[in-house]
Amino acid sequence: GTDRTLERVMQDIDVVHAQIRRLSDALDAATMENRQLIQAEAASLRERLGDLSEEVNTYNNEIWGPEECDGSDMLPPSLRRLDVQTNRLQMRMADMAKDVASLRRLDGQMAEVTQSQNQVETHISELTALSEALNERA
């Protein structure tokens, strides 16, 4: 009886070992298959990231425009062109503000000259009247 039991136990152990080997082989195969799938997915992701990077660069160039931007109307609309044109407008507005200040200063000077001219004309009129009065006495 003991030999038979021992033989059955040995057979059971052999069956368990065979099952363990099959499970180990299946696990190795599944691991290898998963590794290949992960590598393929990683390669696909790298390719898609490369495409996405190109798209981002394209959109960036479309939005910002060329780096050498002179604000010309011949270029397509872009933030860089808008920035150049805005800077030009600000410079023009600063020049115009200076011109307006100069015109106001000149207007003030003109008002002073006009006032002086009126005083001189009044003085000339007085002198002319005085001269005529003196001529009548003589």
C-alpha positions as CSV (number, residue, x, y, z in Angstrom):
1,G,0.0,0.0,0.0
2,T,2.7,2.5,0.8
3,D,4.4,1.9,-2.5
4,R,1.2,2.5,-4.3
5,T,0.5,5.6,-2.3
6,L,4.0,6.8,-3.0
7,E,3.6,6.1,-6.6
8,R,0.3,8.0,-6.7
9,V,1.9,11.0,-4.9
10,M,4.8,10.9,-7.3
11,Q,2.4,10.9,-10.3
12,D,0.5,13.7,-8.7
13,I,3.7,15.7,-8.2
14,D,4.7,15.0,-11.8
15,V,1.2,16.2,-12.9
16,V,1.6,19.3,-10.8
17,H,5.2,19.9,-12.2
18,A,3.8,19.5,-15.7
19,Q,1.0,22.0,-14.9
20,I,3.6,24.4,-13.4
21,R,5.8,24.1,-16.5
22,R,2.8,24.7,-18.8
23,L,1.7,27.7,-16.7
24,S,5.3,29.0,-16.7
25,D,5.5,28.6,-20.4
26,A,2.2,30.3,-20.9
27,L,3.2,33.1,-18.6
28,D,6.5,33.5,-20.5
29,A,4.6,33.6,-23.8
30,A,2.1,36.1,-22.5
31,T,4.9,38.2,-21.0
32,M,6.7,38.2,-24.4
33,E,3.5,39.0,-26.3
34,N,2.7,41.8,-23.9
35,R,6.3,43.2,-24.2
36,Q,6.0,43.2,-28.0
37,L,2.6,44.9,-27.8
38,I,3.9,47.5,-25.4
39,Q,7.0,48.1,-27.6
40,A,4.7,48.5,-30.7
41,E,2.4,50.9,-28.8
42,A,5.4,52.9,-27.6
43,A,6.7,53.1,-31.2
44,S,3.3,54.2,-32.3
45,L,3.1,56.8,-29.6
46,R,6.5,58.2,-30.5
47,E,5.4,58.5,-34.1
48,R,2.2,60.2,-33.1
49,L,4.1,62.5,-30.7
50,G,6.4,63.4,-33.6
51,D,3.4,64.2,-35.8
52,L,1.9,66.2,-33.0
53,S,5.1,68.1,-32.5
54,E,5.1,69.0,-36.2
55,E,1.5,70.1,-36.0
56,V,2.3,72.3,-33.0
57,N,5.3,73.9,-34.9
58,T,3.1,74.5,-37.9
59,Y,0.3,76.1,-35.8
60,N,2.9,78.1,-33.9
61,N,4.4,79.4,-37.2
62,E,0.9,80.2,-38.4
63,I,-0.1,82.0,-35.2
64,W,3.2,83.9,-34.6
65,G,4.3,84.3,-38.2
66,P,7.9,84.4,-39.5
67,E,10.6,85.6,-37.0
68,E,11.8,88.2,-39.5
69,C,8.6,90.2,-39.6
70,D,8.5,93.8,-40.9
71,G,4.7,94.2,-40.4
72,S,4.2,94.3,-44.2
73,D,0.6,93.9,-45.3
74,M,1.9,91.3,-47.8
75,L,2.4,88.8,-44.9
76,P,-0.5,86.7,-43.6
77,P,-2.0,87.9,-40.3
78,S,0.0,86.8,-37.3
79,L,0.7,87.8,-33.7
80,R,4.3,88.9,-34.6
81,R,3.0,91.1,-37.5
82,L,0.3,92.6,-35.2
83,D,3.0,93.3,-32.6
84,V,5.2,95.0,-35.2
85,Q,2.3,97.1,-36.5
86,T,1.2,98.0,-32.9
87,N,4.7,99.2,-32.1
88,R,4.7,101.3,-35.3
89,L,1.4,102.8,-34.4
90,Q,2.6,103.6,-30.9
91,M,5.7,105.3,-32.3
92,R,3.5,107.3,-34.7
93,M,1.2,108.3,-31.9
94,A,4.2,109.4,-29.8
95,D,5.4,111.5,-32.8
96,M,1.9,112.9,-33.3
97,A,1.6,113.8,-29.6
98,K,5.0,115.7,-29.9
99,D,3.6,117.5,-33.0
100,V,0.4,118.4,-31.2
101,A,2.5,119.8,-28.2
102,S,4.6,121.8,-30.7
103,L,1.5,123.1,-32.4
104,R,0.0,124.2,-29.0
105,R,3.3,125.9,-28.1
106,L,3.3,127.7,-31.5
107,D,-0.3,128.6,-31.0
108,G,0.5,130.2,-27.7
109,Q,3.4,132.1,-29.2
110,M,1.2,133.2,-32.1
111,A,-1.4,134.5,-29.6
112,E,1.4,136.5,-27.9
113,V,2.6,137.9,-31.2
114,T,-1.0,138.8,-32.1
115,Q,-1.4,140.6,-28.8
116,S,1.9,142.4,-29.3
117,Q,0.9,143.4,-32.8
118,N,-2.4,144.7,-31.5
119,Q,-0.6,146.8,-28.9
120,V,1.8,148.1,-31.6
121,E,-1.1,148.9,-33.9
122,T,-2.8,150.7,-31.0
123,H,0.5,152.6,-30.3
124,I,0.9,153.5,-34.0
125,S,-2.7,154.7,-34.1
126,E,-2.0,156.9,-31.0
127,L,1.2,158.2,-32.5
128,T,-0.5,158.9,-35.9
129,A,-3.3,160.8,-34.1
130,L,-0.7,162.7,-32.1
131,S,1.3,163.5,-35.2
132,E,-1.8,164.8,-37.0
133,A,-2.7,166.9,-34.0
134,L,0.8,168.4,-33.9
135,N,0.7,169.0,-37.7
136,E,-2.7,170.9,-37.2
137,R,-1.2,173.1,-34.5
138,A,1.8,174.1,-36.6
